[in-house]
Amino acid sequence: MLDWYDHLLGHTEDFFGKCIREYHVEEDGTVFYYTSGLAVNPGDPLVAYGLEKFAQK
């Protein structure tokens, strides 16, 4: 079993391809979708994931 903490979800880059920020998982969960594009506005969602602790069994 893999440890979920500190897994990279994605990152943002500046115009020159330099990494501005990395985004890591905060809890065990499942990724629903990723957003990719040439431009992202502040506050736009980049990824959505559901937490396993809230999953119906």
N, C-alpha and C positions, 0 to 999 in steps of 0.2 A: 504494500500500500504506500502510495506517495504522500508526503507531507504537503498539504495545500498551501500553507503560509508562504508568503514571499514569492509566489509564482507570478511572473510578468503577464499582465493582460495586454499591454500595448504601451505606446509612447507617442509623444508629439515632437515634431521637429520644426526648426525654423526654415526659412526660405532656402538656406544653403545645406540642409540635411543634418544640421547639428541637433542632437537630442536636447530638448528643452526640459522634458519631464517624463519619467516612467510611472506607470500605473500598475500596482500590484493588487492581488486579491486580498481581501480583508478577513474573509471567512470561507469555509468549505461551501462550494456551490457549483451550479451548472451555468455555463455561458449560453444565453439565448441568442444574442447577435452582437456583431461588431460593426462599427461605423468606420468607413474609410473614405477619404476624400482629399482633395487638394487644399481645401480650406474648411476650418471648423470655427464657428463663432464661440465666444466665451459662454459657458453654460450649456452648450449643446451636449447631448449624451454621446459618449464614445463607445460604450459597451453596456450591455444589460446582462446581469446574471442573478439567478435565484439562489437563495440560501437553502442548503440542505436541511437545516433545522426547522424550516417552515414547510417542507415537502410533506404532502399527504401520503401516508403509507397504506 
